[in-house]
Amino acid sequence: MMMALWQFDALLVPRKRLQELLGELPDRVSHQALDQGDWWEQYSLSEQDERLIASFAPPRPTWSSSLKSWGEEDGHRIDIYRENGNVEEVSVRIDARDVSSDFVQHVAALANRWDCVIVAADLHVIPALAGELRAAVEDSAAGKFVRDPEGYFRSDGAQPDA
């Protein structure tokens, strides 16, 4: 999935499952650890959860019946991928041009509701707190691009987060 330079991508990962797999809640996970986890295996999301998302991000059409999406293609967005009806992944895309919006607060609240942590594209584990998530977005490559696009391209900041 291609993202714009002003977008911050992350996954919501069930905290208990991450701790079971890694033995502790790390500050950062490896690609290998992230790939080996069947994170949502013991969890499900209800229609009520989907209505909750729709209350702050409008549903949007998708290319597959296994994907549900809310929000904007080039802005704030939440995607839920399912396989055989089971949740496989919950991804979040935050528009760093609008990090002060309520969307960040809603994402943190969802992560809390589902007892998840937020794993950024750079593999840092972010607690389900709006202030922590906002700070992570502001410190990310997307945040750097938004603050100073020209400086971003002159520096090593032009390297992707992942």
trRosetta pair geometry for C-beta under 8 A, 3 or more apart (Angstrom, degrees):
i j d omega theta_ij theta_ji phi_ij phi_ji
1 9 7.9 144 91 -116 119 148
3 7 4.2 -122 -179 77 111 132
3 9 5.7 -124 -66 -43 161 121
3 93 6.6 -163 -122 -135 120 123
4 7 4.9 96 58 -9 75 109
4 74 5.8 46 -11 -146 144 88
5 141 7.5 -94 -163 134 77 98
5 142 6.5 163 156 -116 50 66
5 145 4.5 -155 149 -168 109 168
5 149 7.9 90 112 -125 144 93
5 152 7.6 109 174 140 134 154
6 95 6.1 23 129 -159 105 68
6 96 4.9 -140 -175 49 70 95
6 97 5.1 11 -179 -33 139 98
6 142 5.4 90 -165 -162 27 93
6 145 5.9 -129 -83 96 60 122
6 146 5.4 87 -128 -73 95 98
7 74 7.6 -117 -62 -162 122 50
7 93 5.2 -11 -169 -172 116 103
7 94 7.0 141 -158 70 61 42
7 95 6.3 -35 -101 -100 69 51
7 96 6.9 -157 -91 -4 15 92
7 142 5.7 -121 70 -116 20 139
8 93 7.1 147 73 -160 48 50
8 94 4.4 -22 61 61 104 97
8 95 7.9 -137 19 -50 84 7
8 96 5.4 100 -26 -58 106 100
8 120 7.1 -45 180 -140 97 101
8 121 7.4 -151 -169 7 56 113
8 136 7.5 130 -174 118 144 88
8 137 4.6 -118 -13 -124 170 86
8 140 5.1 109 -113 64 111 162
8 142 4.4 -130 -62 40 79 151
8 143 7.2 27 -68 -36 126 84
8 161 7.7 66 -135 -23 69 162
9 91 6.7 -11 -165 -175 93 109
9 92 7.3 151 -155 84 46 54
9 93 5.4 -16 -99 -104 71 76
9 94 8.0 -169 -72 21 26 71
9 120 7.5 110 89 -163 54 58
9 121 4.5 65 73 -55 95 120
9 161 7.6 177 46 62 88 135
9 162 8.0 -14 67 -54 122 113
10 91 7.1 158 87 -157 40 65
10 92 4.9 -17 66 62 90 100
10 93 7.9 169 24 -82 66 35
10 94 7.4 14 11 -3 110 107
10 118 4.9 20 160 179 141 96
10 119 6.1 158 -164 78 83 42
10 120 4.8 -43 -100 -102 100 47
10 121 6.5 -99 -78 -29 52 68
10 126 7.2 -40 -141 29 147 128
11 34 7.7 127 39 -155 151 117
11 39 7.8 125 153 26 128 173
11 89 6.4 -67 -136 -162 113 94
11 90 6.6 112 -164 78 68 61
11 91 5.5 -41 -100 -102 67 68
11 92 7.3 169 -96 16 17 82
11 118 7.3 156 77 -158 42 52
11 119 4.7 -14 58 59 94 99
12 90 4.2 -32 50 92 108 118
12 91 7.6 -155 8 -86 76 20
12 92 6.4 78 -35 -22 94 114
12 107 7.9 -149 -72 -171 117 88
12 110 7.0 -66 -105 116 157 106
12 111 5.4 -146 -131 -102 111 87
12 114 6.6 57 158 78 132 140
12 116 4.2 34 -180 151 91 158
12 117 7.7 161 -153 78 54 32
12 118 6.1 -31 -99 -101 61 65
12 119 7.9 171 -92 17 12 79
13 17 7.0 -121 169 73 83 109
13 18 5.4 76 133 -58 119 122
13 34 8.0 -95 -89 -130 148 84
13 37 7.3 46 -150 110 120 153
13 39 5.1 -91 -141 -145 81 143
13 116 5.7 136 65 -158 32 96
13 117 5.7 -25 65 62 90 80
13 118 7.7 148 19 -108 82 16
13 119 5.1 33 -5 -11 128 119
14 17 4.1 65 85 12 108 113
14 18 6.7 177 90 -13 55 85
14 39 5.8 156 22 176 91 87
14 40 6.7 134 -16 -95 119 53
14 42 7.7 -128 87 64 171 94
14 43 5.5 176 -68 -31 144 150
14 114 6.9 -96 -97 146 78 95
14 115 6.2 36 -148 96 76 87
14 116 5.4 -62 -90 -98 36 77
15 18 5.8 -60 -151 35 30 111
15 19 6.4 26 155 -15 67 107
15 25 6.7 -5 -161 -106 92 124
15 115 5.3 -99 27 156 109 80
15 116 6.0 177 -30 -132 80 20
15 117 5.1 100 -90 -24 85 92
16 19 5.7 -57 -148 39 33 110
16 20 6.3 38 152 -24 67 104
16 115 6.5 18 -12 135 99 127
17 20 5.6 -48 -147 32 32 115
17 21 6.4 26 157 -15 64 108
17 37 6.5 109 143 -166 111 121
17 39 5.4 130 107 -149 148 59
17 40 7.9 -106 -15 -67 170 26
17 41 7.5 139 -125 37 139 92
17 42 6.8 174 -83 36 115 112
17 43 7.7 -90 -36 -18 135 120
18 21 6.0 -60 -149 40 28 107
18 22 6.0 -12 167 16 66 115
18 25 6.4 68 108 -115 115 72
18 29 7.4 -92 -151 -80 115 137
18 37 7.1 -5 -97 -119 62 159
18 39 7.5 13 -61 -126 79 99
18 117 6.4 -51 21 30 159 123
18 125 7.6 136 170 -123 157 136
19 22 6.6 -73 -129 56 23 84
19 23 7.1 -60 -177 118 58 6
19 24 6.4 -13 -136 -149 78 10
19 25 5.4 -32 -84 -60 95 79
21 33 6.8 132 131 -164 123 95
21 36 7.2 157 -164 99 133 105
21 37 5.4 -55 -74 -97 170 105
22 25 7.6 111 78 -91 123 25
22 26 6.0 -78 147 -17 153 110
22 29 7.1 -109 -74 -115 151 98
22 33 6.1 36 -82 -154 112 139
25 117 7.0 147 -154 -52 114 153
25 125 6.7 -165 173 137 82 156
26 29 5.9 132 68 -73 128 64
26 125 5.9 124 88 2 67 142
27 124 6.7 -31 156 -147 71 77
27 125 5.9 -158 -170 43 21 99
28 123 5.2 61 -167 121 87 95
28 124 5.3 -41 -98 -103 83 51
28 125 6.3 -151 -81 -3 25 85
29 33 4.6 -120 -174 82 100 126
29 34 5.2 114 120 -55 128 92
29 119 6.1 -25 26 -135 127 128
29 123 5.2 -128 63 -171 66 96
29 125 6.2 86 -21 -54 93 105
30 33 4.6 97 53 6 82 98
30 34 6.9 -149 92 -3 44 86
30 123 6.9 34 -106 -163 16 148
31 34 5.7 -59 -147 41 31 111
31 35 6.0 28 156 -18 67 111
31 123 6.9 -83 -60 -87 61 136
32 35 5.9 -60 -146 39 26 108
32 36 6.3 20 159 -20 63 112
33 36 6.0 -59 -142 35 28 108
33 37 6.7 30 162 -27 62 107
34 37 6.5 -58 -154 23 27 110
34 119 6.6 166 -112 153 120 156
34 123 6.8 -116 -37 -121 139 97
38 41 4.2 55 122 -48 108 120
39 43 8.0 -33 135 30 67 124
39 89 7.3 75 50 -100 124 59
40 43 4.9 -89 -157 61 67 103
40 44 7.8 101 172 -81 101 35
40 86 6.9 157 112 160 107 88
40 87 4.0 -94 157 100 153 99
40 88 6.2 -150 45 -110 127 10
40 89 7.1 -142 -7 -63 130 27
40 90 7.3 114 -73 -15 135 95
41 86 7.5 25 -123 170 42 135
43 87 6.5 -50 96 57 89 130
43 114 7.2 74 -172 -167 142 102
44 86 7.3 -84 -102 -135 86 67
44 87 6.4 158 -128 -1 44 112
45 49 4.3 -100 -172 71 92 154
45 50 6.9 103 139 -46 111 82
45 80 6.6 -93 53 -143 156 149
45 87 5.5 83 3 -63 104 141
45 90 7.7 112 -49 -79 148 127
45 114 7.5 -21 -96 -106 97 128
46 49 4.9 115 54 0 67 95
46 50 7.3 -126 106 2 46 85
47 50 5.4 -52 -151 38 40 113
47 51 6.3 44 148 -21 69 101
48 51 5.6 -50 -147 36 33 112
48 52 6.5 40 149 -24 63 102
49 52 5.5 -51 -153 31 33 116
49 53 6.8 34 150 -17 64 100
49 110 7.9 93 -160 -142 95 100
49 113 7.7 164 -119 122 97 135
49 114 7.7 62 -131 -73 134 111
50 53 5.7 -48 -151 33 36 111
50 54 6.3 36 150 -18 65 106
50 68 6.8 -35 -127 143 121 156
50 80 7.7 -94 -97 20 95 153
51 54 5.4 -54 -146 40 35 113
51 55 6.6 49 150 -35 63 97
52 55 5.7 -45 -158 15 33 118
52 56 8.0 -5 158 9 58 98
52 110 7.3 150 120 -99 124 97
52 113 7.8 -87 137 98 165 176
53 56 7.0 -85 -168 48 35 84
53 57 5.8 -43 168 50 78 104
53 70 4.9 169 146 12 112 165
53 78 5.6 -113 -152 72 128 147
53 110 7.1 46 -85 -99 86 141
54 57 6.9 -86 -114 71 27 60
54 58 6.8 44 -151 -129 72 32
54 59 5.6 -13 -110 -41 107 91
54 70 6.1 -132 -87 -118 56 134
56 102 6.6 -121 -151 114 125 112
56 103 6.6 160 150 -104 117 63
56 106 4.6 -149 94 -108 166 164
57 70 3.8 97 109 143 109 108
57 71 4.1 -29 -166 -67 122 78
57 76 6.4 -121 -109 115 120 106
57 77 7.1 141 -169 -122 142 36
57 78 5.9 125 70 16 160 104
57 103 6.9 74 -71 -122 108 103
57 106 7.6 173 -25 107 101 153
58 70 6.4 170 85 -158 26 79
58 71 7.1 135 50 -74 61 21
59 68 7.4 -51 -139 -173 100 92
59 69 7.3 107 -160 85 59 53
59 70 5.4 -47 -95 -101 43 79
60 69 4.9 -53 64 103 97 102
60 70 6.4 148 5 -118 87 23
60 71 6.6 -66 -10 59 129 41
60 72 7.4 144 -67 -95 150 28
60 73 7.4 -171 170 -50 160 77
60 77 7.7 -48 23 -129 142 106
61 69 7.8 -8 87 57 19 113
62 67 4.3 -151 172 96 153 105
62 68 6.6 -128 -12 -108 146 22
62 69 4.9 132 -73 6 111 115
62 79 7.9 117 -106 -133 132 101
63 67 7.0 21 53 50 67 136
64 67 4.6 74 68 12 98 104
66 81 6.1 30 139 -161 93 69
66 82 5.1 -140 -162 68 73 70
66 83 6.3 32 -153 -85 131 50
67 79 6.1 -20 -163 -166 100 104
67 80 7.3 152 -154 79 50 49
67 81 5.5 -17 -100 -103 77 68
67 82 7.6 -169 -73 21 31 73
68 79 7.2 156 82 -155 48 53
68 80 4.8 -6 58 56 97 99
68 82 7.6 36 -2 -7 97 110
69 77 6.4 -9 -170 -170 99 108
69 78 7.1 167 -151 87 52 50
69 79 4.8 -12 -103 -104 85 79
69 80 7.7 -165 -73 23 44 64
70 77 6.8 160 85 -153 51 59
70 78 4.9 0 55 55 99 94
70 79 8.0 -169 24 -73 63 41
71 75 6.3 -139 168 89 100 88
71 76 4.8 -117 -149 106 131 67
71 77 3.5 -162 81 -101 133 54
71 78 5.9 114 -11 11 124 65
71 93 7.4 179 100 63 150 96
71 103 7.7 75 -114 -133 123 134
72 75 3.5 31 70 41 127 106
72 76 6.3 63 32 49 93 56
72 77 6.1 -118 57 -66 44 96
72 95 7.7 6 68 -48 118 133
73 77 7.1 53 -99 -71 19 145
74 95 7.5 65 137 -101 57 117
75 93 7.9 119 110 111 29 105
75 95 4.3 -29 -153 -51 61 141
75 98 7.1 6 -154 33 102 134
76 93 6.8 167 -151 94 31 72
76 94 5.9 10 -114 -126 79 48
76 95 5.2 -82 -49 2 67 100
76 98 7.1 -83 -40 80 109 120
76 101 6.8 -109 -48 82 147 146
76 103 4.2 -64 -145 -159 159 165
77 92 7.3 162 89 -158 56 43
77 93 4.3 10 53 51 98 108
78 90 7.1 -9 -171 -173 96 87
78 91 7.3 163 -155 87 49 50
78 92 5.5 -13 -104 -105 74 71
78 93 7.8 -156 -69 24 33 70
78 107 7.4 -178 -80 -103 114 93
78 110 7.8 24 -117 61 151 175
79 89 7.7 8 107 108 95 96
79 90 7.4 167 87 -154 54 43
79 91 4.7 -4 57 58 100 97
79 92 7.9 -160 24 -71 70 30
79 93 7.7 42 -6 -8 102 103
80 87 6.2 -56 -171 -128 103 99
80 89 7.5 174 -151 90 42 54
80 90 5.4 -8 -105 -107 76 76
81 87 7.4 97 78 -160 53 57
81 88 4.7 -58 105 63 98 105
81 89 4.4 17 43 51 115 94
81 90 7.8 -149 23 -70 72 35
81 91 7.5 38 -11 -1 105 103
82 85 5.9 -12 169 -149 127 12
82 86 6.1 151 -157 71 84 30
82 87 5.7 -49 -100 -94 79 39
82 88 6.1 154 -122 0 21 91
83 86 6.0 -30 67 61 67 86
83 88 4.8 62 -2 -53 102 129
87 90 6.7 -1 -174 -47 123 93
90 114 7.9 36 31 103 168 171
90 116 7.6 -66 67 -115 136 167
92 107 5.4 83 -143 -137 150 131
92 118 7.1 -43 39 -139 139 110
94 99 6.8 60 157 -108 119 76
94 103 6.8 162 -126 115 86 120
94 104 6.3 58 -135 -88 133 86
94 107 7.1 -70 -78 -18 113 163
94 133 7.7 155 -61 163 164 107
94 137 5.4 -76 103 -108 139 136
94 142 7.8 136 86 103 85 157
95 98 4.8 24 96 36 111 98
95 99 7.7 -144 94 -60 58 57
95 101 7.8 34 62 15 103 138
95 103 7.9 55 30 65 92 155
96 99 5.6 5 -147 -53 48 108
96 137 5.3 -174 -108 172 87 101
96 138 7.4 149 -151 -89 101 40
96 140 6.9 -130 -92 68 138 112
96 142 3.9 163 -21 137 146 105
96 143 4.9 -139 -157 -78 133 55
96 145 7.1 96 80 61 144 94
96 146 4.6 -150 118 -24 107 141
97 146 5.3 -167 -84 -127 60 126
98 101 4.6 29 150 -26 101 121
98 103 7.5 60 114 27 108 126
99 104 6.1 48 -170 -51 61 144
99 134 5.5 117 163 -144 109 81
99 137 4.8 173 -120 103 126 138
99 138 6.1 161 124 -63 174 84
99 143 7.2 22 -50 -104 150 100
100 104 7.7 -65 -136 19 9 133
100 134 7.5 59 -91 -136 47 127
101 104 6.3 120 72 0 68 89
102 105 5.1 -56 -161 41 56 117
102 106 6.0 58 143 -24 81 103
103 106 5.5 -56 -148 37 33 112
103 107 6.4 35 154 -22 67 103
104 107 5.8 -50 -148 33 31 112
104 108 6.6 30 154 -15 63 105
104 130 5.5 102 129 -151 93 89
104 133 5.5 175 -168 104 99 120
104 134 5.3 73 167 -75 156 86
104 137 7.1 -98 -109 -2 128 149
105 108 5.9 -57 -151 38 30 110
105 109 6.3 30 151 -19 65 109
105 130 4.6 6 -103 -109 60 142
106 109 5.5 -54 -146 38 32 113
106 110 6.4 36 154 -21 66 102
107 110 5.7 -51 -149 34 31 112
107 111 6.4 33 152 -19 64 105
107 118 7.4 59 147 -96 112 137
107 130 7.9 122 64 -106 80 76
107 133 6.4 178 91 179 117 166
108 111 5.6 -52 -148 36 32 113
108 112 6.4 34 151 -18 64 105
108 118 7.8 -60 -100 -35 64 136
108 128 5.3 136 -160 177 68 65
108 129 5.8 17 -153 178 132 8
108 130 4.1 -123 12 -66 158 66
108 132 7.9 126 -113 51 126 88
108 133 5.4 -144 -71 1 105 141
109 112 5.6 -52 -149 37 32 113
109 113 6.2 38 151 -24 65 105
109 130 7.8 10 -35 -59 76 106
110 113 5.5 -52 -146 34 32 115
110 114 6.2 9 161 1 67 110
110 116 7.7 -12 122 39 74 126
111 114 6.3 -68 -144 51 25 96
111 116 4.3 -102 -152 73 74 98
111 117 6.9 64 -174 -119 123 11
111 118 5.7 -53 -105 -53 154 93
111 128 3.5 -160 110 -122 116 115
112 115 7.3 22 -172 -78 31 38
112 116 7.8 -82 -40 42 19 71
112 128 4.6 168 -60 132 69 135
116 128 6.2 107 80 -74 66 129
117 125 5.2 10 150 -169 140 96
117 126 6.6 152 177 68 85 47
117 127 6.4 -54 -129 -110 90 34
117 128 6.3 -118 -111 -39 41 87
118 125 7.4 134 73 -163 49 48
118 126 4.1 -33 72 67 102 104
118 127 7.6 -5 24 79 92 12
118 128 6.4 129 -21 -88 96 63
118 133 6.0 47 44 -103 164 105
118 136 7.7 172 101 56 126 162
119 123 6.6 -10 -177 -142 97 40
119 124 7.4 167 -152 81 54 37
119 125 5.7 -23 -100 -102 74 64
119 126 7.4 -177 -82 17 23 80
120 123 6.8 -57 75 12 73 15
120 124 4.8 5 37 54 118 86
120 125 8.0 -141 10 -71 81 19
120 126 6.1 74 -34 -20 101 118
120 136 5.8 -144 -68 169 141 131
120 140 6.9 -148 -166 -96 138 126
120 161 6.7 -85 150 162 105 139
121 140 7.9 79 46 -148 102 131
121 160 7.5 -77 137 162 132 95
121 161 4.2 87 91 96 109 120
121 162 4.5 -70 166 -66 97 89
122 140 7.0 -167 -9 -127 128 94
122 141 8.0 138 -58 -8 123 101
122 161 4.0 -90 -55 177 93 92
122 162 6.5 -123 -83 -81 45 34
123 162 7.8 97 -30 -133 87 59
124 136 6.6 -166 93 -136 133 122
126 129 7.9 -126 160 42 85 75
126 132 5.3 162 -171 134 92 109
126 133 5.6 103 149 -91 140 65
126 136 4.9 -55 -99 -40 139 159
127 132 5.0 57 57 58 89 168
128 133 7.8 15 -143 -46 33 118
129 132 4.2 73 71 11 101 110
129 133 6.7 -179 84 -10 49 86
130 133 5.7 -59 -145 39 31 110
130 134 6.1 33 157 -21 67 107
131 134 5.7 -52 -144 36 29 112
131 135 6.3 29 156 -18 63 106
132 135 5.8 -55 -148 37 30 111
132 136 6.4 31 152 -21 64 106
133 136 5.7 -53 -148 34 32 112
133 137 6.5 32 153 -18 65 103
134 137 5.8 -55 -151 35 31 110
134 138 6.3 27 153 -16 65 109
135 138 5.7 -56 -145 40 31 111
135 139 6.1 20 159 -11 67 112
136 139 6.0 -63 -142 45 27 104
136 140 6.3 43 154 -43 63 104
137 140 5.6 -47 -149 13 30 120
137 142 6.6 -50 -165 80 74 116
137 143 5.4 127 141 -62 56 115
138 143 4.2 132 -158 -145 25 149
139 143 5.9 37 17 58 15 149
139 144 7.9 20 -177 -46 28 90
140 143 4.8 104 51 7 70 100
140 144 7.1 -128 102 -2 41 87
140 161 5.7 -13 -161 -91 102 134
141 144 5.5 -53 -146 38 34 113
141 145 6.3 39 153 -23 66 103
141 152 7.5 100 -170 -150 75 114
141 157 5.7 158 -131 -177 80 79
141 158 7.8 109 -156 -120 119 13
141 159 7.0 -126 -102 80 140 56
141 160 6.5 -146 48 -147 169 30
141 161 4.9 -143 12 -56 117 85
142 145 5.7 -52 -149 33 30 113
142 146 6.5 29 154 -18 64 105
142 161 7.4 -33 -16 -37 88 129
143 146 5.7 -54 -148 35 32 111
143 147 6.4 29 156 -17 65 107
144 147 5.9 -57 -146 38 30 109
144 148 6.8 -45 177 48 64 87
144 151 7.7 -109 172 99 92 101
144 152 5.3 134 127 -102 94 101
144 155 7.9 -90 165 68 136 134
144 157 4.6 -116 124 -161 150 141
145 148 7.7 -110 -149 66 17 47
145 149 5.7 38 -173 -104 67 65
145 152 4.5 63 -102 -111 59 167
145 157 7.2 -178 -61 140 69 118
146 149 7.6 22 -105 -60 13 81
147 151 7.9 -45 102 58 88 125
148 151 3.6 -1 136 36 124 120
148 152 5.9 155 95 -30 72 82
149 152 5.4 -51 -148 27 29 120
149 153 6.9 19 160 -11 62 103
150 153 6.2 -61 -156 38 32 103
150 154 6.4 26 150 -16 67 110
151 154 5.5 -58 -143 40 36 110
151 155 6.0 19 162 -10 70 114
151 157 7.4 37 125 34 76 142
152 155 6.4 -71 -146 43 21 99
152 157 4.6 -95 -145 97 65 125
152 158 6.0 112 151 -71 76 73
153 157 8.0 -65 -45 74 22 94
153 158 5.3 64 -119 -77 46 127
155 158 6.9 152 79 -12 58 83
156 159 5.8 -6 169 -6 75 113
